[in-house]
Amino acid sequence: GPMSSECLGNLLRITLSAEYFDDKYLSLSVVDHSGRAWELDEAMAAQCGYTVTYSSWSSIEFRASAVSCHSRLQNDAFTVTVQIKASHTPDMKNATTHLKSASCRYGPWSPRELICESNYMEVSVRREIPQIIKNFIQDELEDWTPVFPEAKAEEASIWQTVFHQPEEKRAVLVSNAWSAGYGLNATDSRVLLRVPYTAAQVQLVKDQGITFSVLRSSIFYKYQWVILMVDTAVACPVDGVDYMNKTITWTVPKYIPPLSAGVTGFKDVLVEAGVDLHKISAKEMASRKYVLLNELNAITMKIPIGAEGGYYKTSVSNGQLGAKYTINLFLEHQWEDDKWGLTKHTIIKEIETPFEQVEVIITNNSNLSVRLMTVTVGTFLPDVELVNLTIEGVTVAVPEAVQHGYLIHRTRYTNGSTAYVIQVPLDAPSVKKEYLREDMRAYTLNVTLAFITHPSSDTFVVPVIALSAVKDAVLPSARGFCEGRNLHLIITHGNVDQNWLPFISDWHLTPEAAQKYNYSLRDNGTHLTISVPFFSSHVNYEGFHTSAIKASLYLTLKDGITLAQKRNFSVSCIFSPSELIQCLPNGSVIITAIKLVGGEDLDTGLLVLRDRQCKPSLVTENTATFKFSVSTCGTSRKFNSTTVTYENEVLYFRPGNDTPIYRLKFLCSYAVKQTVQHKSKKNLPPSIKPGFGCLALSLKLFKEKSYSEPYQESEYPVLKYLGDALYFEVELLQPKDARLDLHLDDCWATNSQSQDSLPQRHILIHGCENNKDSYRTVFHKVNYSLGVKFPQHLKRFEVRMFTFVQGTSLLQE
């Protein structure tokens, strides 16, 4: 059943089943003779002779004294009835009620019996002894005699107690003593006093180095013309426990002065000890390696820490998990003296060893063949329960963890200990995946477990970090090809490159950056496709041959956080030299010279033809494009019977050196039959015919000297500091006529939107820079490119930031 009872001398024990009452809120009451239930609290329990404690790990134990407040005494038996209400909610709604009544026989009673419980001290004595008027024994001068005048002043049958303090003796009515938390009672044959350890009149007294909780008192009443008085002194040890060499040593002095006042002779009658109120024989003690020493002045008990009879319970100190060994000892000492006759002193002592930290064992039992991470945490004592998990910063209760892919099992072992098994699929979002090397990936489970201890409700956490290496890495692969005038790389994603970034050299290839350079960049989740034109600043030209040119594009995948290189890809294509040379039928030649690998310090803007006055018309970081006629720039020619061949070279000279370090020779051959006679004719000077019409012009401000990115309307006004460069571009938008040439005559800046307002700052005067300006306007040449079809329609110039001055004052507007 849910409750069991046991008679233990002058105590009754009722134990509540841990399994039955687990996870329930309890209310415990004691039922009196009339059937009324009195709910127990700490104060009432100590005053009435009840003790509620936990045995083992979570079983609840109720103990009642034979002379507790609600005991029904009849002959040599006492009966106690308890009521337990259990509910799943703290408001005790829908509670189930359980009654348990138990009777125990106890006797014969000793003239004086003392109990030292964990929460109270109790003394009961026979009513008829001692008779203080006859044969009165006084232990101290004027000790008991001053009580008499107070007793004589009271009415018949009214109880009173007198507390003996070092400085005074204080008489208190029974009702007042009861209100102060003392328990007083009388049966037909006995007088009882029960004292909480926290009572105001309790004193701490040392004897043989051991501290005792002591109350010296006397209880008396008048009956007819006789004054009856009893000594109700009580003393209980509160320390005397030492821990040394993995052994508990408990020492109790034998003859305590408050209990031996006026006594001249002692005789030991019985010394017995046990665990959980069960007496243990000498043979059983030996098998458990207990030692009980009955010496002249003290009784000593020695218990190995961890011995049978005790148990470990979980403890938490500063968030650290630990354990304490607990054992419930009791000692019964009976002696005879010439004042009381036989005294029986029962001491119940719950001993708890100091905190000892315990390491939590975490075992990785992952079954990688089924892609399941399995971690065992523990073992723990049965009083520990897992309550929640913190997964990626989110705390969830144990039942909710399954929604995050976590399966949790509690394993119970035969010795009562438990462990928790956590299973998580490798592909769960909270399992971190990291590429290690070759075909290996690391899976990391990082979860924090929160536990609670019962019944103390202390909490602690256990961080769990489990790592498993799995051979399942799929690296990204690539294939490259050339098509038209472009190099293509198609990268097939693996399962490790989700956070890798594409780089060309140290340049992060983003969609925005690719658009700026007219590259193609597409990622559909499974493939990353990159297309780069042959004449690109990021293409490396690695070799020249008479029949082919090798161009290569190198791409690196880097870690998105550390930027460490993870994978390198490249595509190399062989191009015909004809891609560099265009021999036009009208005798014009267009040639593009390229910078080779190893010539990184070569400035393509300084490349020239044989006639060093012939310079490139279009320059990029890696290329230089020349456009000229075969009859100019030092071009030589050779004739044979069928063709005429024109030859020139692109050269690069270091400053001060007449020997070129770069030489690109090119030829253009024309069939003789295709040549026509050409005579030069002096052109007449151009004539201008006046006319009227509209020209569409634009003025833009650019961010850099490259004129690649203008400021957008949303970015105005633009903040610049004095002396900063401003890059302007004026473009003729309409008409698109190659015969037109844009010419800027005058250009000035004003302090307002009106072009005629003052002051004014002249930027250009008659098409030239302002010579009077300390920061002269700088013109930038406009070359033909994919984005500029008519360079003669654009004018680009650079102006340094200035401020307007009127007189000697700076204008702020």
WOVENCOR-V821267 format. One record per pair of residues at least 4 apart in sequence whose C-alpha atoms are under 7 Angstrom apart, sorted by the first residue. I is the first residue (numbers start at 1). GAP is how many residues later the second one is. If there is no record, write none. Layout:
# WOVENCOR-V821267
I;GAP + I;GAP
This chain:
# WOVENCOR-V821267
2;14 + 2;15 + 2;18 + 3;11 + 3;12 + 3;13 + 3;14 + 4;10 + 4;11 + 4;12 + 5;8 + 5;9 + 5;10 + 5;97 + 6;6 + 6;7 + 6;8 + 7;4 + 7;5 + 7;6 + 7;97 + 8;4 + 8;269 + 9;97 + 10;55 + 10;56 + 10;96 + 11;52 + 11;53 + 11;54 + 11;55 + 12;51 + 12;52 + 12;53 + 13;48 + 13;49 + 13;50 + 13;51 + 14;47 + 14;48 + 14;49 + 15;44 + 15;45 + 15;46 + 15;47 + 16;43 + 16;44 + 16;45 + 17;4 + 17;42 + 18;4 + 18;40 + 18;41 + 24;62 + 24;63 + 24;64 + 25;61 + 25;62 + 25;63 + 25;64 + 25;65 + 26;58 + 26;59 + 26;60 + 26;61 + 27;57 + 27;58 + 27;59 + 28;11 + 28;12 + 28;55 + 28;56 + 28;57 + 29;8 + 29;9 + 29;10 + 29;11 + 29;53 + 29;54 + 29;55 + 30;7 + 30;8 + 30;9 + 30;51 + 30;52 + 30;53 + 31;4 + 31;5 + 31;6 + 31;7 + 31;39 + 31;50 + 31;51 + 31;52 + 32;4 + 32;5 + 32;38 + 40;4 + 40;5 + 41;4 + 42;4 + 43;4 + 44;4 + 45;4 + 45;5 + 45;6 + 46;4 + 46;73 + 46;74 + 46;150 + 47;134 + 47;135 + 47;136 + 47;147 + 47;148 + 47;149 + 48;20 + 48;21 + 48;135 + 49;15 + 49;16 + 49;19 + 49;20 + 50;13 + 50;14 + 50;15 + 51;11 + 51;12 + 51;13 + 51;68 + 52;9 + 52;10 + 52;11 + 53;7 + 53;8 + 53;9 + 54;4 + 54;5 + 54;6 + 54;7 + 55;4 + 55;5 + 55;6 + 56;255 + 57;256 + 57;325 + 57;326 + 58;325 + 58;396 + 58;397 + 64;4 + 66;5 + 66;12 + 67;4 + 70;10 + 71;7 + 71;8 + 71;9 + 72;6 + 72;7 + 72;8 + 73;4 + 73;5 + 73;6 + 74;4 + 76;29 + 76;30 + 76;31 + 77;26 + 77;27 + 77;28 + 77;29 + 78;25 + 78;26 + 78;27 + 79;23 + 79;24 + 79;25 + 80;21 + 80;22 + 80;23 + 81;19 + 81;20 + 81;21 + 82;17 + 82;18 + 82;19 + 83;14 + 83;15 + 83;16 + 83;17 + 84;13 + 84;14 + 84;15 + 85;10 + 85;11 + 85;12 + 85;13 + 86;9 + 86;10 + 86;11 + 87;5 + 87;6 + 87;7 + 87;8 + 87;9 + 89;4 + 110;232 + 110;233 + 110;234 + 111;14 + 111;15 + 111;229 + 111;230 + 111;231 + 111;232 + 112;12 + 112;13 + 112;14 + 112;230 + 112;231 + 112;232 + 113;10 + 113;11 + 113;12 + 113;230 + 113;231 + 113;232 + 114;8 + 114;9 + 114;10 + 114;120 + 114;230 + 114;231 + 114;232 + 115;6 + 115;7 + 115;8 + 115;230 + 115;231 + 115;232 + 116;4 + 116;5 + 116;6 + 116;120 + 116;230 + 116;231 + 116;232 + 117;4 + 117;230 + 117;231 + 118;230 + 118;231 + 119;77 + 119;78 + 120;74 + 120;75 + 120;76 + 120;77 + 121;73 + 121;74 + 121;75 + 121;76 + 121;113 + 121;115 + 122;71 + 122;72 + 122;73 + 123;69 + 123;70 + 123;71 + 123;109 + 123;111 + 124;66 + 124;67 + 124;68 + 124;69 + 125;65 + 125;66 + 125;67 + 126;63 + 126;64 + 126;65 + 127;62 + 127;63 + 127;64 + 129;101 + 130;100 + 131;97 + 131;98 + 132;4 + 132;97 + 137;125 + 138;5 + 138;6 + 138;124 + 139;122 + 139;123 + 142;4 + 147;4 + 148;4 + 149;4 + 150;4 + 151;70 + 154;4 + 156;66 + 156;67 + 156;68 + 157;64 + 157;65 + 157;66 + 158;63 + 159;14 + 159;15 + 159;61 + 159;62 + 160;11 + 160;12 + 160;13 + 160;14 + 160;59 + 160;60 + 160;61 + 161;10 + 161;11 + 161;12 + 161;13 + 161;56 + 161;57 + 161;58 + 161;59 + 162;7 + 162;8 + 162;9 + 162;10 + 162;55 + 162;56 + 162;57 + 163;6 + 163;7 + 163;8 + 163;53 + 163;54 + 163;55 + 164;4 + 164;5 + 164;6 + 164;52 + 164;53 + 165;4 + 172;4 + 172;5 + 173;4 + 174;4 + 175;4 + 176;4 + 177;4 + 177;5 + 178;4 + 178;5 + 182;12 + 182;13 + 183;10 + 183;11 + 183;12 + 184;8 + 184;9 + 184;10 + 185;6 + 185;7 + 185;8 + 186;4 + 186;5 + 186;6 + 187;4 + 193;39 + 195;4 + 197;5 + 201;14 + 202;11 + 202;12 + 202;13 + 203;10 + 203;11 + 203;12 + 204;7 + 204;8 + 204;9 + 204;10 + 205;6 + 205;7 + 205;8 + 205;9 + 206;4 + 206;5 + 206;6 + 207;4 + 208;45 + 210;29 + 210;30 + 211;26 + 211;27 + 211;28 + 212;23 + 212;24 + 212;25 + 212;26 + 213;22 + 213;23 + 213;24 + 213;25 + 214;20 + 214;21 + 214;22 + 215;18 + 215;19 + 215;20 + 216;16 + 216;17 + 216;18 + 216;42 + 217;14 + 217;15 + 217;16 + 218;11 + 218;12 + 218;13 + 218;14 + 219;10 + 219;11 + 219;12 + 219;13 + 220;8 + 220;9 + 220;10 + 221;6 + 221;7 + 221;8 + 222;4 + 222;5 + 222;6 + 223;4 + 233;25 + 233;26 + 234;25 + 235;23 + 240;10 + 240;11 + 240;12 + 241;7 + 241;8 + 241;9 + 241;10 + 242;6 + 242;7 + 242;8 + 243;4 + 243;5 + 243;6 + 244;4 + 246;58 + 246;59 + 247;55 + 247;56 + 247;57 + 247;58 + 248;54 + 248;55 + 248;56 + 248;57 + 249;51 + 249;52 + 249;53 + 249;54 + 250;50 + 250;51 + 250;52 + 251;47 + 251;48 + 251;49 + 251;50 + 252;46 + 252;47 + 252;48 + 253;44 + 253;45 + 253;46 + 254;43 + 254;44 + 254;45 + 255;5 + 256;4 + 257;4 + 263;74 + 263;75 + 263;76 + 264;74 + 265;72 + 265;73 + 266;69 + 266;70 + 266;71 + 267;68 + 267;69 + 267;70 + 268;66 + 268;67 + 268;68 + 269;65 + 269;66 + 269;67 + 270;63 + 270;64 + 270;65 + 271;61 + 271;62 + 271;63 + 272;7 + 272;59 + 272;60 + 272;61 + 273;6 + 273;7 + 273;57 + 273;58 + 273;59 + 274;4 + 274;5 + 274;6 + 274;55 + 274;56 + 274;57 + 275;4 + 275;34 + 275;53 + 275;54 + 275;55 + 276;52 + 276;53 + 277;53 + 280;4 + 280;5 + 281;4 + 282;4 + 283;4 + 284;4 + 285;4 + 285;5 + 285;6 + 286;4 + 288;19 + 288;20 + 290;12 + 290;13 + 291;10 + 291;11 + 291;12 + 292;8 + 292;9 + 292;10 + 293;6 + 293;7 + 293;8 + 294;4 + 294;5 + 294;6 + 295;4 + 303;4 + 305;20 + 306;4 + 306;5 + 306;19 + 309;18 + 310;15 + 310;16 + 310;17 + 311;14 + 311;15 + 311;16 + 312;11 + 312;12 + 312;13 + 312;14 + 313;10 + 313;11 + 313;12 + 313;68 + 314;8 + 314;9 + 314;10 + 314;67 + 314;69 + 314;139 + 315;6 + 315;7 + 315;8 + 315;9 + 315;40 + 316;4 + 316;5 + 316;6 + 316;142 + 316;144 + 317;4 + 319;141 + 320;37 + 320;140 + 321;36 + 321;37 + 321;139 + 322;33 + 322;34 + 322;35 + 322;36 + 323;32 + 323;33 + 323;34 + 323;35 + 324;28 + 324;29 + 324;30 + 324;31 + 324;32 + 325;27 + 325;28 + 326;25 + 326;26 + 326;27 + 327;23 + 327;24 + 327;25 + 328;21 + 328;22 + 328;23 + 329;19 + 329;20 + 329;21 + 330;17 + 330;18 + 330;19 + 331;15 + 331;16 + 331;17 + 332;13 + 332;14 + 332;15 + 333;11 + 333;12 + 333;13 + 334;8 + 334;9 + 334;10 + 334;11 + 335;7 + 335;8 + 335;9 + 336;5 + 336;6 + 336;7 + 337;4 + 337;5 + 360;18 + 361;16 + 361;17 + 362;13 + 362;14 + 362;15 + 362;16 + 363;12 + 363;13 + 363;14 + 364;10 + 364;11 + 364;12 + 364;102 + 365;9 + 365;10 + 366;6 + 366;7 + 366;8 + 366;9 + 367;4 + 367;5 + 367;6 + 367;7 + 368;4 + 371;54 + 371;55 + 372;51 + 372;52 + 372;53 + 372;54 + 373;50 + 373;51 + 373;52 + 373;53 + 374;47 + 374;48 + 374;49 + 374;50 + 375;46 + 375;47 + 375;48 + 376;43 + 376;44 + 376;45 + 376;46 + 377;42 + 377;43 + 377;44 + 378;40 + 378;41 + 378;42 + 379;38 + 379;39 + 379;40 + 380;4 + 380;37 + 380;38 + 380;39 + 381;36 + 381;37 + 382;34 + 382;35 + 382;36 + 383;70 + 383;71 + 384;67 + 384;68 + 384;69 + 384;70 + 385;66 + 385;67 + 385;68 + 386;64 + 386;65 + 386;66 + 387;10 + 387;11 + 387;63 + 387;64 + 387;65 + 388;7 + 388;8 + 388;9 + 388;10 + 388;61 + 388;62 + 389;6 + 389;7 + 389;8 + 389;9 + 389;58 + 389;59 + 389;60 + 389;61 + 390;4 + 390;5 + 390;6 + 390;57 + 390;58 + 390;59 + 391;4 + 391;39 + 391;56 + 391;57 + 392;38 + 396;4 + 396;5 + 397;4 + 401;4 + 401;5 + 402;4 + 402;5 + 405;19 + 405;20 + 405;23 + 406;16 + 406;17 + 406;18 + 407;15 + 407;16 + 407;17 + 408;12 + 408;13 + 408;14 + 408;15 + 409;11 + 409;12 + 409;13 + 410;8 + 410;9 + 410;10 + 410;11 + 411;7 + 411;8 + 411;9 + 412;4 + 412;5 + 412;6 + 412;7 + 413;4 + 413;5 + 424;4 + 426;5 + 426;17 + 427;4 + 431;12 + 431;13 + 431;14 + 432;11 + 432;12 + 432;13 + 433;8 + 433;9 + 433;10 + 433;11 + 434;7 + 434;8 + 434;9 + 435;5 + 435;6 + 435;7 + 435;61 + 436;4 + 436;5 + 436;6 + 439;32 + 439;33 + 439;34 + 439;35 + 440;29 + 440;30 + 440;31 + 440;32 + 440;33 + 441;28 + 441;29 + 441;30 + 441;31 + 441;32 + 442;25 + 442;26 + 442;27 + 442;28 + 443;24 + 443;25 + 443;26 + 444;21 + 444;22 + 444;23 + 444;24 + 445;20 + 445;21 + 445;22 + 446;18 + 446;19 + 446;20 + 447;16 + 447;17 + 447;18 + 448;13 + 448;14 + 448;15 + 448;16 + 449;12 + 449;13 + 449;14 + 450;10 + 450;11 + 450;12 + 451;8 + 451;9 + 451;10 + 452;5 + 452;6 + 452;7 + 452;8 + 453;4 + 453;5 + 453;6 + 473;22 + 473;23 + 474;20 + 474;21 + 474;22 + 475;19 + 475;20 + 475;21 + 476;15 + 476;16 + 476;17 + 476;18 + 476;21 + 477;14 + 477;15 + 477;16 + 478;11 + 478;12 + 478;13 + 478;14 + 478;91 + 479;10 + 479;11 + 479;12 + 480;8 + 480;9 + 480;10 + 480;91 + 481;6 + 481;7 + 481;8 + 481;90 + 482;4 + 482;5 + 482;6 + 482;91 + 483;4 + 485;48 + 485;49 + 486;45 + 486;46 + 486;47 + 486;48 + 487;44 + 487;45 + 487;46 + 487;47 + 488;42 + 488;43 + 488;44 + 489;40 + 489;41 + 489;42 + 489;82 + 490;37 + 490;38 + 490;39 + 490;40 + 491;36 + 491;37 + 491;38 + 492;34 + 492;35 + 492;36 + 493;4 + 493;33 + 493;34 + 499;60 + 499;61 + 500;57 + 500;58 + 500;59 + 500;60 + 501;56 + 501;57 + 501;58 + 501;59 + 502;6 + 502;7 + 502;53 + 502;54 + 502;55 + 502;56 + 503;4 + 503;5 + 503;6 + 503;52 + 503;53 + 503;54 + 504;4 + 504;5 + 504;50 + 504;51 + 504;52 + 509;4 + 509;5 + 510;4 + 511;4 + 511;10 + 512;4 + 513;4 + 514;4 + 514;5 + 514;6 + 514;7 + 515;4 + 519;12 + 519;13 + 520;10 + 520;11 + 520;12 + 521;8 + 521;9 + 521;10 + 522;6 + 522;7 + 522;8 + 523;4 + 523;5 + 523;6 + 524;4 + 532;4 + 534;5 + 537;84 + 537;85 + 538;15 + 539;12 + 539;13 + 539;14 + 540;11 + 540;12 + 540;13 + 540;56 + 540;57 + 541;9 + 541;10 + 541;11 + 541;54 + 541;55 + 541;56 + 542;8 + 542;9 + 542;54 + 542;55 + 543;6 + 543;7 + 544;4 + 544;5 + 544;6 + 545;4 + 547;29 + 547;30 + 548;26 + 548;27 + 548;28 + 548;29 + 549;25 + 549;26 + 549;27 + 549;28 + 550;22 + 550;23 + 550;24 + 550;25 + 551;21 + 551;22 + 551;23 + 552;18 + 552;19 + 552;20 + 552;21 + 553;17 + 553;18 + 553;19 + 554;15 + 554;16 + 554;17 + 555;13 + 555;14 + 555;15 + 556;9 + 556;11 + 556;12 + 556;13 + 557;8 + 557;9 + 557;10 + 557;11 + 558;5 + 558;6 + 558;7 + 558;8 + 559;4 + 559;5 + 559;6 + 559;7 + 575;4 + 577;4 + 578;4 + 580;11 + 580;12 + 581;9 + 581;10 + 581;11 + 582;7 + 582;8 + 582;9 + 583;5 + 583;6 + 583;7 + 583;85 + 584;4 + 584;5 + 587;42 + 587;43 + 588;40 + 588;41 + 588;42 + 589;38 + 589;39 + 589;40 + 589;41 + 590;35 + 590;36 + 590;37 + 590;38 + 591;34 + 591;35 + 591;36 + 592;31 + 592;32 + 592;33 + 592;34 + 593;30 + 593;31 + 593;32 + 594;28 + 594;29 + 594;30 + 595;4 + 595;27 + 595;28 + 604;15 + 604;17 + 604;18 + 604;19 + 604;20 + 605;11 + 605;14 + 605;19 + 606;46 + 607;8 + 607;43 + 607;44 + 607;45 + 608;4 + 608;6 + 608;7 + 608;8 + 608;42 + 608;43 + 608;44 + 609;5 + 609;6 + 609;24 + 609;40 + 609;41 + 609;42 + 610;23 + 610;24 + 610;38 + 610;39 + 610;40 + 611;22 + 611;23 + 614;19 + 615;11 + 616;8 + 616;9 + 616;10 + 617;8 + 617;9 + 617;10 + 617;166 + 618;6 + 618;7 + 618;165 + 618;166 + 619;4 + 619;5 + 619;6 + 620;4 + 628;4 + 630;5 + 630;16 + 631;4 + 634;14 + 635;11 + 635;12 + 635;13 + 636;10 + 636;11 + 636;12 + 637;7 + 637;8 + 637;9 + 637;10 + 638;6 + 638;7 + 638;8 + 639;4 + 639;5 + 639;6 + 640;4 + 642;29 + 642;30 + 643;26 + 643;27 + 643;28 + 643;29 + 644;25 + 644;26 + 644;27 + 644;28 + 645;22 + 645;23 + 645;24 + 645;25 + 646;21 + 646;22 + 646;23 + 647;19 + 647;20 + 647;21 + 648;17 + 648;18 + 648;19 + 649;14 + 649;15 + 649;16 + 649;17 + 650;13 + 650;14 + 650;15 + 651;9 + 651;11 + 651;12 + 651;13 + 652;8 + 652;9 + 652;10 + 652;11 + 653;4 + 653;5 + 653;6 + 653;7 + 653;8 + 671;4 + 695;39 + 695;40 + 696;36 + 696;37 + 696;38 + 697;33 + 697;34 + 697;35 + 697;36 + 698;32 + 698;33 + 698;34 + 699;30 + 699;31 + 699;32 + 700;10 + 700;28 + 700;29 + 700;30 + 701;9 + 701;10 + 701;26 + 701;27 + 701;28 + 702;5 + 702;7 + 702;8 + 702;9 + 702;25 + 702;26 + 703;6 + 703;7 + 703;8 + 703;24 + 704;23 + 705;22 + 711;4 + 720;4 + 721;80 + 722;79 + 722;80 + 723;77 + 723;78 + 723;79 + 724;76 + 724;77 + 725;73 + 725;74 + 725;75 + 725;76 + 726;72 + 726;73 + 726;74 + 726;75 + 727;70 + 727;71 + 727;72 + 728;68 + 728;69 + 728;70 + 729;65 + 729;66 + 729;67 + 729;68 + 730;64 + 730;65 + 730;66 + 731;62 + 731;63 + 731;64 + 732;10 + 732;61 + 732;62 + 738;52 + 741;51 + 741;52 + 742;50 + 742;51 + 742;52 + 744;23 + 745;19 + 745;20 + 745;21 + 745;22 + 746;18 + 746;19 + 746;20 + 746;21 + 747;15 + 747;16 + 747;17 + 747;18 + 748;12 + 748;13 + 748;14 + 748;15 + 748;16 + 749;11 + 749;12 + 749;13 + 750;5 + 750;7 + 750;8 + 750;9 + 750;10 + 750;11 + 751;7 + 751;8 + 752;5 + 759;47 + 762;8 + 763;6 + 763;7 + 763;14 + 764;4 + 764;5 + 764;6 + 765;4 + 765;5 + 769;7 + 769;8 + 770;6 + 771;5 + 775;25 + 777;20 + 777;21 + 777;22 + 778;19 + 778;20 + 778;21 + 779;17 + 779;18 + 779;19 + 780;16 + 780;17 + 782;9 + 782;12 + 783;8 + 784;4 + 784;5 + 784;6 + 784;7 + 785;4 + 804;6 + 804;7 + 805;4 + 805;5 + 805;6 + 806;4 + 806;5
